[in-house]
Amino acid sequence: MKKFILVILLGVFSLVSAQNASERVKHFNLEKGIAISGYDPVAYFVANQAIEGKDKFATTYKGATYLFFSELNQQKFIKNPTKYEPQYGGWCAYAMGEESKKVEVDPETFKVIDGKLYLFYNAFFNNTLKSWNKDENNLKAKANNNWAKILKSN
């Protein structure tokens, strides 16, 4: 009987986890389930540059798939995924702070602040990282608040 109850509880937990993952990633910037357009999230921290990941080093975390340049980077992510995931679901940090909008990013335009990865839109002569840098503290506070509201709006 104890085994039966344990199996039922594990099933319920798996269902809840799957639902939480699908709710979470519906707000993320994913292309066919792939985060950061396939760029390695760990590389931003260890190499201070945007490096494209490889399909053979793929890991899915809470519904989002991340690609890595190396097995070492993949293992670092697996040990601490929340450290490496981009802020605001991978959407443009500036747009999240300025307008509470989900705007695409250029994965090669980024900034690591206090151990967190922020990505930015950079196209058509509009590099939002430059605007972010002019009012970073204010925009970051607004973006954090706006992102929390988006996640609660499930």
N, C-alpha and C positions, 0 to 999 in steps of 0.2 A: 504494500500500500504506500509506503514512504517513497519507493521508486516511482510509482505512478504519479504521486503529487509533485515530485521533483521534475518529472518529464513535463507535466502540465505547466508548472511555473516557468521552466526554461522556454517552453513554447510561447507563453504569454510575453516573457521578457524579449524574446527574439522578434515577435510581432511589434511590440512597442518600439524597440530599437529601430526596426525597419521603417516604421511610420515616422519616427523622429528624424531619421536620416532623410527621408523623402521630403518632409516639411522643411528641413534645414536647407537642402540643396535647391529647392525651388526658387530660392532667393539668390543663389550663387551664380557667378559669371562662368558658365560652363559651356563648352562646345562639344556636343556629343558625349557629355559626361566628363570631359577632360578639363581640368582647372588650369589657369594661367596660360592658356593657348599651348600647353605642352612644355612650358618652361619648368626647370627644376627649382622648386621653392627653397631648397637648402643652399643652392649655389649663391643666392643673393646674400646669404649670411657668411658662408665660408670663403667665397671668391670675390665678393662684392661686385658681382656682375650677373647679368641675365644669360643663362646658358640653357639651350634647348635640351629637354630630356629625351630619353630613348624608350621606345615601347617595351623593350625587354626588362626595363627597371620601372615597372608600373606598380602602384599601390593605391588601393581604394580606402578612403577614410570617410566614414559617415556619409557615403553616397557620392563623394567626389573622387575622381581618379587623378592622381598626380604622377607625372613622369619625372625620372631622375637621370642625370648624366652618368652616374656611377652607382654601383651597389653600395658603396660606403655612404653616399648621400641618402640613398633609399633607407638604409638601416638607421641613420640618424633621424630621419623623419618618423619611421615606425616607432622609435623609442620615445618621441615627444612631438607628435603631429601638431598640437596647438601652438607650439613655438614657431613653426615654420609656415603655417597657413597664412595667406594674405588677409589683411584687414578688410572688412566690409564685403566679404564674399568674393573678393577679387575685382570689385568695381572701382572706378576712379575715386580716390580719396577726396580730391578737390570737389568734384561734383556732389559727393555725398555730404560734404560739409557746407557747400555753398547753396545747393538747391534740393538736397535730399533725393537725388536722382541716381539711378543705376546707369552709368555711362561706361562704354567699352574703354579698354586701356591699351596702351602699348606696353607689353611686358618688359621692354627694355628701358622704360622710364619708370624709375622706382626710387624709393628711399627707405632705409631701415632706421627707425626711430625707437629708441628705448627697447631694442630687441624685437620689434614688430615690423612686418613688411607692409609697405604702402605702395600701391600701384597708381599710375596716372595716365590720362589721355594725352596723346601727343601726335597730332596730325593737323594738316592744313594750317600750318604756321601758328598752332595753338598748343603750346606745351604747358599743361596745367600745373606741372611741378613748380614752374617759376612763380605762378600765382600763389600756390600753396605756401612756398617759402616766404612770401611777403607777410603772411598772417597765419602761420602754422598753428600756434597754440589755440587761437580762436576757432579756426577751421576744424582742427582735430577734435575739440570739445563738441562742436556742432555735429560733426560726422559721427562721433560715438553715439550721441543722442539720437540722431536720425536713423542710424543702423539698428539701434535697439528697438525703435518704433517699428521699423520694417519687419524685424524678426517677430515681434509681438502681433503683427497684423495677419498672422496665418489665417 
